[in-house]
Each structure stands twice: as C-alpha cells, then as structure tokens.
Amino acid sequence: MDRDLENEVQIQITEAIKQHDIAAFHRIVDSHPEWPTHDNCLGYPHDIAAYRLDTFKAFVARFPQTKDWHCGHSGNPVGLAALVRDVELLRALLEDVGCCANKGWFYYRPVRHPSLVFLFPPSRCC
C-alpha cells in the first residue's frame, strides 16, 4: 500500500469514528485488509475512538493490540474511567473490551499515583 492511500484510509477511518458510524468504520477496514502497514497508523484513530465506548469497542475488536494503548497526556480509557470513578464504563472496559485493570494511566502516571489522588480526591468525584 502506498503512503497516500495509507493516509487516505486513516482519514476515512478517523472520520467514521468521529461520526460514530461503526458500520462505515467496518466497511472501510474490510475494504482495505492490508491497512495498517504499521501500528503508527493506528495512533490517532485509537485516540479518537477512546472517547466513546461503542467506537472504542469496535476499534479494539479490529485492532486488539491497541486496547491498553496510552492516549498521550490524557492517559488511557481505563485510567480516565478510574479517575472519575465511572464504574459502568470501567466495568465495560475490563469485562467487554478486555482492558487490563493495572494499566490505568492519566497524565503520564498510574491512576493510583499519589499526586492524582490529591488532585482528584474521592469526595470530589462522588
């Protein structure tokens, strides 16, 4: 796959995810089985997919190597759900998606890091 087509597929996938169009996402992935040629192509669409459980589940189902990936300074979905104590989302990520509970990160730190507990104490999130 040449670089221009690879970039175009990434743009199409990212747009489908932004529109929450999971059917279009699957159609695009199915029509380009050679994509991605390397994992770097998955970074941006992964980070966009991580904002919603339905898109994240679809993305991880197609690209399972990304389920515990870090989204930069915002951490990863497990870390964000744990940080704000969203038990329903956390349960879905662990049970339905298969994310690892010990890989919860936020702002380049494990969620259990003392500085994050200080910034986001339980009383502020309940």
N, C-alpha and C positions, 0 to 999 in steps of 0.2 A: 504494500500500500504506500503510495507516495505521500509526502508530508502535507500537501494541500488537501488531499482527500481525508487524511487523518484528522487535520484541523477542522475540516467541514463536518465530519462525523461527530467530533467532540462538541462543536457548536450546536448541532441538531439535538444531540442527547441532552445537553445542558438546557436548551430551550424547552424541550419536552418536560424535563424535571421542573423547571421554573413554572411551567403552566400546569403542573400536577397531572400531566397527561401520561399516565403509566402505560396505556395501550400504545401510544406513539413511541414511547421510550423502548418498549419491547420490539416494535416493528423496526425501528432504526437499528437496534442491536442485532436482531435476526438478519437484517439485510446486509450487515457488514460483519460476518463472523471472524474476519481477520483483525478486527479492531478490538482492543487496542494493541498496537505493536509493542508497547512497553507501558509499565504501570504509571509513568509520569502523566500519561493522557487521562488518567482517572482522577487526579487530584481535585481539579476544580469541580467537575460534576459531582464527585463524592461530597465535597463541602456544601454544595447547594442542596443535594439530596438529604443531607443530615438535618435540615430544618423541619422536615415533616416525617412522621413515622411511616406513612404509606410509601412515600418516594424512597425513603432510606431502605425499607424492607425490599422493595423491588430492585434497587441498585445492588444491595448486598447479595440478593439471590442470584444476580447475574455475575457479580464480581466479588465472590466471598473473601478474597484476600484483603478487601478494604474495610471489613466490619469493625476493626479496632483502630483504624487509622485516626491520626490526630488531625484536627482541622485548624492548625496554627494556634494563635493566641486564644481562640475561643474554646480550645480543648477538643473533646470528642463527645458524641451524643450521650454516652454513659456518664461522663463527668458532668455535663450540663444538667442532665436529669437528676443526678445525685445532689448536685449543688443546690438546686432549687427545690429539692425533695418532692419531685414529681414521681410518685410511687408507681402510678399506672404506666407512664412512659418507661420508667426504669424496668419494670417487670416485663413489658413487651420487648424491650431491647435485649434483655437477658434470656427470656424464655422463647420468644418468637424468632428473633434475629440471631441469637446465639452469641451475642457480645460477651466479653469477659468482664466480670464484676471488678476484678483487680486492675483494670486498665482505665478507670475513670480519671480523666485529666481535665483541668481547667487552667488557663493562663500558664501553660508550661509546667504545671505542678500537679501531683496527685491530689484528688479532691480531699483526701484526708489530711493534707498538709496543714500544719498549724496556722499559717498565715491566712489560708482560706476560711478556716473555721472562725477566725477572728473577724474577717470581713463579712462573712455571711453566717452569723450565729443562728442556731435553730429557732430562736424566738422571733427572728425577722422573717422567717420563711413559713411559719405555721399559721 
